[in-house]
Amino acid sequence: MVALIGFERRKHFLRRSIFVTLVLFSVLNIVKIYGVHQGNSLLATPSWSVLYKEQYDTFSGPITNEKIERLMTIYRPLEQLTAELTTRTSYRPPNTHLTNVYEDWIFFASIL
């Protein structure tokens, strides 16, 4: 009886159409995950990518006190501006690297 159940299970589930469907949905799932991951990546926006490369050139290598101080001189004013979440969100205000102060704050917070 157990052998008969095993045979019936193999007969129904080991079909070529089941394997093709499983492979097709697996490939579609991988493509969808990759697309969502790329869309939510920090480097998906071209301005973030350019700023990341600039900051990488500046801060790459061994961590030194000078690099930490330089990064904190950028980050601390942004942190103070965004502490109460009442800063203006105008497009490209002076002394920002990206679109607005909040986007700069998110960028530099992700580096820290």
VENQUINOR-V252953 format. One record per residue. N is the residue number from 1. RES is the residue in three letters. SS is DSSP state (A for helix, B for strand, O for the rest). NEAR is the number of other C-alpha atoms within 12 Angstrom. Layout:
BEGIN
n: {N & N}
res: {RES & RES}
ss: {SS & SS}
near: {NEAR & NEAR}
END
This chain:
BEGIN
n: {1 & 2 & 3 & 4 & 5 & 6 & 7 & 8 & 9 & 10 & 11 & 12 & 13 & 14 & 15 & 16 & 17 & 18 & 19 & 20 & 21 & 22 & 23 & 24 & 25 & 26 & 27 & 28 & 29 & 30 & 31 & 32 & 33 & 34 & 35 & 36 & 37 & 38 & 39 & 40 & 41 & 42 & 43 & 44 & 45 & 46 & 47 & 48 & 49 & 50 & 51 & 52 & 53 & 54 & 55 & 56 & 57 & 58 & 59 & 60 & 61 & 62 & 63 & 64 & 65 & 66 & 67 & 68 & 69 & 70 & 71 & 72 & 73 & 74 & 75 & 76 & 77 & 78 & 79 & 80 & 81 & 82 & 83 & 84 & 85 & 86 & 87 & 88 & 89 & 90 & 91 & 92 & 93 & 94 & 95 & 96 & 97 & 98 & 99 & 100 & 101 & 102 & 103 & 104 & 105 & 106 & 107 & 108 & 109 & 110 & 111 & 112}
res: {MET & VAL & ALA & LEU & ILE & GLY & PHE & GLU & ARG & ARG & LYS & HIS & PHE & LEU & ARG & ARG & SER & ILE & PHE & VAL & THR & LEU & VAL & LEU & PHE & SER & VAL & LEU & ASN & ILE & VAL & LYS & ILE & TYR & GLY & VAL & HIS & GLN & GLY & ASN & SER & LEU & LEU & ALA & THR & PRO & SER & TRP & SER & VAL & LEU & TYR & LYS & GLU & GLN & TYR & ASP & THR & PHE & SER & GLY & PRO & ILE & THR & ASN & GLU & LYS & ILE & GLU & ARG & LEU & MET & THR & ILE & TYR & ARG & PRO & LEU & GLU & GLN & LEU & THR & ALA & GLU & LEU & THR & THR & ARG & THR & SER & TYR & ARG & PRO & PRO & ASN & THR & HIS & LEU & THR & ASN & VAL & TYR & GLU & ASP & TRP & ILE & PHE & PHE & ALA & SER & ILE & LEU}
ss: {O & A & A & A & A & A & A & A & A & A & A & A & A & O & O & A & A & A & A & A & A & A & A & A & A & A & A & A & A & A & A & A & A & A & A & A & A & A & A & O & O & O & O & O & O & A & A & A & A & A & A & A & A & A & A & A & A & A & A & O & O & O & O & O & A & A & A & A & A & A & A & A & A & A & A & A & A & A & A & A & A & A & O & O & O & O & O & O & O & O & O & O & O & O & O & O & O & O & O & O & A & A & A & A & A & A & A & A & A & A & A & O}
near: {7 & 8 & 9 & 10 & 11 & 13 & 13 & 14 & 13 & 14 & 13 & 14 & 16 & 16 & 14 & 13 & 12 & 15 & 14 & 14 & 15 & 16 & 14 & 14 & 14 & 14 & 14 & 14 & 14 & 14 & 14 & 14 & 14 & 14 & 14 & 13 & 14 & 14 & 14 & 12 & 16 & 23 & 18 & 17 & 18 & 15 & 20 & 25 & 18 & 18 & 26 & 25 & 15 & 14 & 21 & 18 & 12 & 18 & 23 & 16 & 10 & 11 & 13 & 13 & 11 & 13 & 20 & 19 & 14 & 17 & 26 & 21 & 15 & 26 & 29 & 20 & 20 & 28 & 24 & 18 & 22 & 22 & 15 & 11 & 14 & 13 & 19 & 17 & 19 & 15 & 16 & 16 & 17 & 13 & 14 & 25 & 28 & 27 & 24 & 24 & 33 & 31 & 31 & 33 & 30 & 21 & 32 & 30 & 20 & 15 & 21 & 15}
END
